[in-house]
Amino acid sequence: MSHNINIDPAIREQAAEFVELRRRIHSHPELGFEEVETSRLVAERLKAWGYEVTEGIGGTGVVGRLKLGDGTRAIGIRADMDALPIIEDTGLPYASKVHGKMHACGHDGHTAILLAAAHYFAQTRRFNGTLNLIFQPAEEGQGGAARMMKEGLFERFPCDAVYALHNAPGVPVGMFIVQKGAMAASGDVVTITLTGKGIHAAMPHLGRDPIIAAASIVMALQTIVARNVSPGDSAVVTVGAIQAGNTHNVVPGTATILLTVRTLNTEVQQLIETRLREIVESQAASFGITAEIDYQPVTRVLMNTAEETERAREAAAAVVGAANILPLPPGMMGGEDFSWMLEQVPGCYVALGNGHEGHGSCMIHNPGYDFNDQALPIGVAYWATLVEQYLTA
């Protein structure tokens, strides 16, 4: 962090307090839809600062609303709160106190940044319009965003635009990634259940072997990206598990294949689903067995809209300088359920540098990961600038 960063003194003065809060959240991780204590902490702080607080939207979700002046515009800012089922291995003094649960994705940092920004807005009150702070549960593949929306998030708290950020390990502190268009991949989770006929291994001709079919299907699925998706489009079809049988000399009756599909284009996403179904069903039929396909869309392609991305770029540039705003590196295929919100409301999702050395460079979803507290006031300054520019008095 060698360059000058423009952070309001009120944010700098409060940074240590919110670093402590972030570490408190880190020590007490809660999984998706279990964020009871985290939600309570968020709601208590927001109420104390004068926000109109709604709890229990989307299970453990919290929304804080602050309306100032007579401005008609409304902006939403979302932070995710859930941890992961990972055993922490950082050795930090504030490491997880809950065995098997860990803030390995930095949602503790995202929550603390938005709380710090909430405190700043309540103190300074330098905007004209409506601010909706959305603290979302269950981002990690459990559909927290979709559930909040199903329970009327944007009907109850209308937003002209909605924004979110995520930390980015490997990117220096004091830099942002801001990209219009596709910023994160769709993520589909697929479970294929193959049903044949179990038999003694010495008499395979009397059974119908789902393991042979599974092996054939796994290899055939690799042709989708290689032969059906244009070389110019990014896509991933990854088999994560094959589950079948439990001994040497028995052909099992069933086999299960677990896989993920990721793309940066909705049409490619649809193409892959079509081809996957064709391949699985025809391959299974050729072996005389049946296939059941459970195809679940977990995240959509996250599409940053042009005007809102430009606003995000301007706000980030005001904090760190235009030279420290990077494009999205190629080959990034992570999923993010904020994508569901962006299908309903225009907006932008940015990445905040988490550091390129030490704990800051450790990738997310890793037992050694930690959010970099140096990034916290930079994230707060970004939210402060964005809101004050968007809701100009």
C-alpha positions as CSV (number, residue, x, y, z in Angstrom):
1,M,0.0,0.0,0.0
2,S,2.5,2.6,-1.2
3,H,0.2,5.2,-2.8
4,N,-1.9,7.8,-1.0
5,I,-5.4,6.7,-0.2
6,N,-8.1,9.2,0.4
7,I,-9.9,8.2,3.6
8,D,-12.1,10.6,5.6
9,P,-10.6,11.2,9.1
10,A,-13.8,10.1,10.7
11,I,-13.3,6.7,9.1
12,R,-9.7,6.4,10.1
13,E,-10.4,7.3,13.7
14,Q,-13.1,4.5,14.0
15,A,-11.1,1.9,12.1
16,A,-9.5,0.2,15.1
17,E,-13.0,-0.2,16.7
18,F,-14.3,-2.0,13.7
19,V,-11.2,-4.1,13.3
20,E,-11.9,-5.4,16.8
21,L,-15.6,-6.0,15.8
22,R,-14.4,-7.9,12.7
23,R,-12.2,-10.1,14.8
24,R,-15.0,-10.8,17.3
25,I,-17.2,-12.0,14.4
26,H,-14.2,-14.0,13.1
27,S,-13.9,-15.8,16.5
28,H,-17.6,-16.7,16.5
29,P,-18.4,-18.0,12.9
30,E,-21.9,-19.1,12.0
31,L,-22.9,-21.1,9.0
32,G,-25.6,-20.2,6.5
33,F,-29.0,-19.5,8.0
34,E,-27.5,-20.0,11.5
35,E,-26.1,-16.4,11.8
36,V,-28.2,-15.7,14.9
37,E,-25.5,-13.9,17.0
38,T,-24.0,-12.1,14.0
39,S,-27.5,-10.9,13.0
40,R,-28.2,-9.8,16.5
41,L,-25.0,-7.9,16.7
42,V,-25.7,-6.1,13.3
43,A,-29.3,-5.3,14.4
44,E,-28.2,-3.9,17.8
45,R,-25.6,-1.6,16.2
46,L,-27.9,-0.3,13.5
47,K,-30.7,0.4,16.0
48,A,-28.3,2.3,18.3
49,W,-27.2,4.5,15.3
50,G,-30.8,5.4,14.4
51,Y,-31.5,3.0,11.5
52,E,-35.0,1.5,10.9
53,V,-34.1,-2.1,11.3
54,T,-35.9,-5.2,9.9
55,E,-34.8,-8.6,11.2
56,G,-35.7,-12.1,10.0
57,I,-35.9,-11.4,6.3
58,G,-34.5,-14.4,4.5
59,G,-34.2,-16.3,7.8
60,T,-31.4,-14.5,9.6
61,G,-31.1,-11.5,7.2
62,V,-31.1,-7.9,8.5
63,V,-31.9,-4.7,6.6
64,G,-31.1,-1.3,8.0
65,R,-32.8,1.7,6.4
66,L,-31.8,5.4,6.8
67,K,-33.8,8.1,4.9
68,L,-32.5,11.6,4.9
69,G,-33.9,14.7,3.3
70,D,-36.4,14.7,0.5
71,G,-34.4,12.8,-2.1
72,T,-36.3,10.2,-4.1
73,R,-33.4,8.0,-5.0
74,A,-32.6,4.8,-3.0
75,I,-29.4,2.8,-3.0
76,G,-28.8,-0.7,-1.6
77,I,-25.5,-2.1,-0.2
78,R,-25.2,-5.8,0.5
79,A,-22.8,-7.6,2.8
80,D,-22.8,-11.4,3.4
81,M,-22.4,-12.8,6.9
82,D,-22.0,-16.6,6.8
83,A,-18.9,-18.7,7.5
84,L,-17.8,-22.1,6.1
85,P,-17.6,-25.6,7.4
86,I,-13.7,-25.5,7.5
87,I,-11.3,-26.2,10.4
88,E,-9.3,-23.0,10.9
89,D,-5.5,-23.3,10.8
90,T,-4.2,-19.7,11.1
91,G,-2.9,-19.7,14.7
92,L,-4.3,-16.2,15.1
93,P,-5.2,-15.0,18.6
94,Y,-8.8,-14.3,17.3
95,A,-9.1,-17.7,15.5
96,S,-12.4,-19.5,15.4
97,K,-13.7,-20.7,18.8
98,V,-16.1,-23.1,17.0
99,H,-14.4,-26.3,15.8
100,G,-15.2,-27.0,12.2
101,K,-16.5,-23.6,11.4
102,M,-14.4,-20.7,10.0
103,H,-14.7,-17.3,8.3
104,A,-12.6,-18.6,5.4
105,C,-14.1,-16.2,2.8
106,G,-13.9,-12.9,4.5
107,H,-17.6,-12.4,5.2
108,D,-16.6,-11.2,8.7
109,G,-14.7,-8.4,6.9
110,H,-17.5,-7.6,4.6
111,T,-20.0,-7.3,7.5
112,A,-17.6,-5.2,9.6
113,I,-16.9,-2.8,6.6
114,L,-20.7,-2.3,6.1
115,L,-21.2,-1.7,9.8
116,A,-18.4,0.8,9.9
117,A,-19.9,2.5,6.9
118,A,-23.3,2.5,8.6
119,H,-21.8,4.2,11.7
120,Y,-20.1,6.8,9.4
121,F,-23.4,7.6,7.6
122,A,-25.3,7.9,10.9
123,Q,-22.6,10.4,12.1
124,T,-22.1,12.5,9.0
125,R,-25.6,12.3,7.4
126,R,-24.2,13.8,4.2
127,F,-26.7,12.4,1.7
128,N,-30.2,13.0,0.5
129,G,-32.4,10.0,-0.2
130,T,-32.7,6.4,1.1
131,L,-29.9,4.1,2.1
132,N,-30.8,0.4,2.5
133,L,-28.0,-1.7,4.1
134,I,-28.6,-5.4,3.4
135,F,-26.9,-8.0,5.6
136,Q,-27.4,-11.3,3.8
137,P,-27.3,-14.8,5.2
138,A,-26.2,-18.0,3.5
139,E,-24.2,-16.8,0.5
140,E,-22.1,-20.0,0.4
141,G,-24.3,-22.0,-2.0
142,Q,-27.5,-22.0,0.2
143,G,-29.4,-19.4,-1.7
144,G,-29.6,-16.6,0.9
145,A,-30.0,-13.8,-1.7
146,A,-32.8,-15.6,-3.4
147,R,-34.6,-16.3,-0.1
148,M,-34.4,-12.6,0.9
149,M,-35.8,-11.7,-2.5
150,K,-38.6,-14.3,-2.2
151,E,-39.5,-12.7,1.1
152,G,-39.9,-9.3,-0.6
153,L,-36.6,-7.7,-0.2
154,F,-36.8,-5.2,-3.1
155,E,-40.6,-4.8,-2.7
156,R,-40.2,-3.8,0.9
157,F,-37.0,-1.8,0.4
158,P,-37.0,-0.5,-3.2
159,C,-33.6,0.3,-4.6
160,D,-32.7,2.1,-7.8
161,A,-29.3,0.3,-7.7
162,V,-27.7,-2.3,-5.5
163,Y,-23.9,-2.8,-4.8
164,A,-21.7,-5.3,-3.1
165,L,-17.9,-5.9,-2.6
166,H,-15.7,-9.0,-2.0
167,N,-12.2,-9.2,-0.8
168,A,-9.6,-10.4,-3.3
169,P,-6.5,-12.3,-2.1
170,G,-3.5,-11.8,-4.3
171,V,-4.5,-8.2,-5.2
172,P,-2.5,-5.6,-3.3
173,V,-4.3,-3.7,-0.5
174,G,-5.3,-0.3,-1.9
175,M,-6.4,-1.7,-5.3
176,F,-9.9,-2.6,-6.6
177,I,-11.1,-4.8,-9.5
178,V,-14.0,-3.1,-11.2
179,Q,-15.5,-4.6,-14.4
180,K,-18.6,-4.0,-16.3
181,G,-20.5,-7.0,-17.6
182,A,-19.7,-10.6,-16.4
183,M,-17.9,-10.4,-13.0
184,A,-18.6,-13.9,-11.6
185,A,-19.7,-17.2,-13.1
186,S,-23.0,-19.0,-12.9
187,G,-22.7,-22.0,-10.7
188,D,-25.0,-25.0,-11.2
189,V,-24.8,-28.1,-8.9
190,V,-25.7,-31.4,-10.6
191,T,-26.4,-34.7,-9.0
192,I,-26.7,-37.7,-11.4
193,T,-28.1,-40.9,-9.9
194,L,-27.6,-44.1,-12.0
195,T,-29.7,-47.1,-11.2
196,G,-28.8,-50.5,-12.6
197,K,-29.0,-54.0,-11.1
198,G,-26.6,-55.2,-8.4
199,I,-25.0,-58.6,-8.8
200,H,-22.0,-60.7,-7.6
201,A,-18.9,-59.6,-9.3
202,A,-18.2,-63.1,-10.6
203,M,-21.5,-62.9,-12.6
204,P,-21.5,-59.4,-14.1
205,H,-23.5,-60.5,-17.2
206,L,-26.6,-61.1,-14.9
207,G,-26.5,-57.5,-13.6
208,R,-26.4,-54.0,-15.1
209,D,-23.3,-52.1,-13.9
210,P,-23.8,-48.5,-13.0
211,I,-20.1,-48.0,-12.4
212,I,-19.2,-48.7,-16.0
213,A,-21.9,-46.3,-17.0
214,A,-20.7,-43.7,-14.6
215,A,-17.1,-44.0,-16.0
216,S,-18.4,-43.6,-19.5
217,I,-20.5,-40.6,-18.6
218,V,-17.7,-38.8,-16.8
219,M,-15.5,-39.1,-19.8
220,A,-18.2,-38.1,-22.2
221,L,-19.1,-35.0,-20.2
222,Q,-15.6,-33.7,-20.9
223,T,-16.5,-33.3,-24.5
224,I,-19.1,-30.6,-23.8
225,V,-16.5,-27.8,-23.2
226,A,-14.1,-29.3,-25.7
227,R,-16.6,-29.7,-28.5
228,N,-19.8,-27.9,-27.9
229,V,-18.8,-24.6,-26.3
230,S,-17.1,-22.0,-28.5
231,P,-13.4,-21.6,-27.7
232,G,-14.1,-17.9,-27.1
233,D,-16.4,-18.7,-24.2
234,S,-15.3,-19.7,-20.7
235,A,-17.0,-22.7,-19.2
236,V,-16.1,-25.4,-16.6
237,V,-17.7,-28.9,-16.2
238,T,-16.0,-30.5,-13.2
239,V,-16.9,-33.8,-11.6
240,G,-16.2,-33.6,-7.9
241,A,-17.3,-37.1,-6.8
242,I,-18.3,-40.5,-7.9
243,Q,-20.0,-42.6,-5.2
244,A,-20.7,-46.3,-5.8
245,G,-20.3,-49.6,-4.0
246,N,-18.3,-50.5,-0.9
247,T,-16.5,-53.7,-1.5
248,H,-14.3,-55.6,-4.0
249,N,-16.6,-58.4,-5.3
250,V,-20.1,-56.8,-5.7
251,V,-21.5,-54.8,-8.5
252,P,-23.6,-52.2,-6.8
253,G,-27.1,-51.3,-7.8
254,T,-26.6,-47.6,-7.9
255,A,-23.9,-45.0,-8.6
256,T,-23.9,-41.2,-8.0
257,I,-22.0,-38.5,-9.9
258,L,-21.7,-35.0,-8.3
259,L,-20.5,-32.1,-10.5
260,T,-20.5,-28.4,-10.9
261,V,-21.1,-26.3,-14.1
262,R,-19.8,-22.8,-14.4
263,T,-20.1,-20.2,-17.2
264,L,-19.9,-16.5,-17.9
265,N,-22.7,-16.5,-20.4
266,T,-26.4,-17.5,-19.8
267,E,-26.7,-19.0,-23.3
268,V,-23.7,-21.2,-22.7
269,Q,-25.2,-22.2,-19.3
270,Q,-28.3,-23.3,-21.1
271,L,-26.3,-25.1,-23.8
272,I,-24.3,-27.1,-21.3
273,E,-27.5,-28.2,-19.4
274,T,-29.0,-29.4,-22.7
275,R,-25.9,-31.3,-23.7
276,L,-25.4,-32.8,-20.3
277,R,-28.9,-34.2,-20.2
278,E,-28.5,-35.6,-23.7
279,I,-25.2,-37.3,-22.9
280,V,-26.3,-38.7,-19.5
281,E,-29.6,-40.1,-20.7
282,S,-28.2,-41.6,-23.9
283,Q,-25.1,-43.1,-22.3
284,A,-27.2,-44.6,-19.4
285,A,-29.6,-46.1,-21.9
286,S,-26.8,-47.6,-23.9
287,F,-25.8,-49.6,-20.7
288,G,-29.4,-50.6,-19.9
289,I,-29.6,-48.5,-16.8
290,T,-31.7,-45.4,-15.8
291,A,-30.5,-42.0,-15.0
292,E,-32.0,-39.3,-12.7
293,I,-30.6,-35.8,-13.1
294,D,-31.0,-33.2,-10.4
295,Y,-29.9,-29.9,-11.9
296,Q,-29.8,-27.0,-9.4
297,P,-28.9,-23.4,-10.4
298,V,-27.0,-22.0,-7.3
299,T,-25.8,-18.7,-8.8
300,R,-26.5,-16.8,-12.0
301,V,-23.9,-15.1,-14.2
302,L,-23.2,-11.9,-12.2
303,M,-23.7,-9.1,-14.7
304,N,-22.5,-5.6,-13.6
305,T,-24.6,-2.9,-15.4
306,A,-22.8,-0.2,-17.3
307,E,-24.0,3.0,-15.6
308,E,-23.7,1.5,-12.0
309,T,-20.2,0.1,-12.8
310,E,-19.1,3.6,-13.9
311,R,-20.4,5.0,-10.6
312,A,-18.5,2.3,-8.7
313,R,-15.3,3.1,-10.7
314,E,-15.6,6.8,-10.0
315,A,-16.1,6.1,-6.2
316,A,-13.1,3.7,-6.1
317,A,-10.9,6.1,-8.1
318,A,-11.8,8.9,-5.6
319,V,-10.4,6.7,-2.8
320,V,-7.4,4.9,-4.3
321,G,-6.7,6.7,-7.6
322,A,-7.7,5.6,-11.1
323,A,-4.3,3.9,-11.6
324,N,-5.2,1.4,-8.9
325,I,-8.3,0.0,-10.5
326,L,-7.8,-3.2,-12.3
327,P,-9.8,-5.3,-14.8
328,L,-11.0,-8.8,-13.9
329,P,-8.2,-11.3,-14.6
330,P,-9.1,-14.0,-17.2
331,G,-10.1,-17.4,-16.0
332,M,-11.9,-16.3,-12.8
333,M,-14.9,-18.7,-12.5
334,G,-16.0,-18.1,-8.9
335,G,-19.8,-17.9,-8.3
336,E,-21.6,-15.3,-6.2
337,D,-25.3,-15.3,-5.2
338,F,-25.4,-11.5,-5.4
339,S,-26.0,-12.4,-9.1
340,W,-29.7,-13.1,-8.2
341,M,-30.1,-9.5,-6.9
342,L,-28.5,-8.1,-10.1
343,E,-31.1,-9.9,-12.2
344,Q,-33.8,-7.8,-10.4
345,V,-32.0,-4.5,-9.8
346,P,-29.1,-2.8,-11.7
347,G,-25.9,-2.6,-9.8
348,C,-22.2,-3.5,-9.5
349,Y,-20.1,-5.9,-7.5
350,V,-16.4,-5.0,-7.0
351,A,-13.4,-6.7,-5.6
352,L,-11.2,-5.1,-2.8
353,G,-7.5,-6.0,-2.6
354,N,-6.8,-8.3,0.4
355,G,-3.0,-8.3,0.0
356,H,-0.4,-10.1,-2.0
357,E,1.8,-11.4,0.8
358,G,1.2,-13.1,4.2
359,H,-2.3,-14.0,5.3
360,G,-3.7,-11.5,2.9
361,S,-2.6,-13.6,-0.1
362,C,-4.0,-16.9,1.1
363,M,-6.8,-17.9,-1.1
364,I,-10.4,-18.0,0.2
365,H,-12.0,-21.3,1.3
366,N,-8.6,-22.2,2.8
367,P,-7.9,-23.1,6.4
368,G,-5.1,-20.5,6.5
369,Y,-7.1,-17.6,5.1
370,D,-7.8,-14.4,7.0
371,F,-9.4,-11.1,6.0
372,N,-6.8,-8.3,5.9
373,D,-7.8,-5.6,8.4
374,Q,-5.7,-3.0,6.4
375,A,-8.4,-3.2,3.7
376,L,-11.2,-2.4,6.1
377,P,-11.0,1.4,6.1
378,I,-10.5,1.4,2.3
379,G,-13.8,-0.5,1.9
380,V,-15.6,1.9,4.2
381,A,-14.2,4.9,2.3
382,Y,-15.5,3.3,-0.9
383,W,-19.0,2.9,0.5
384,A,-19.0,6.4,1.9
385,T,-17.9,7.9,-1.4
386,L,-20.3,5.8,-3.5
387,V,-23.4,6.7,-1.4
388,E,-22.5,10.4,-1.1
389,Q,-22.0,10.6,-4.8
390,Y,-25.2,8.6,-5.6
391,L,-27.4,10.3,-3.1
392,T,-26.2,13.9,-3.7
393,A,-27.9,16.5,-1.6
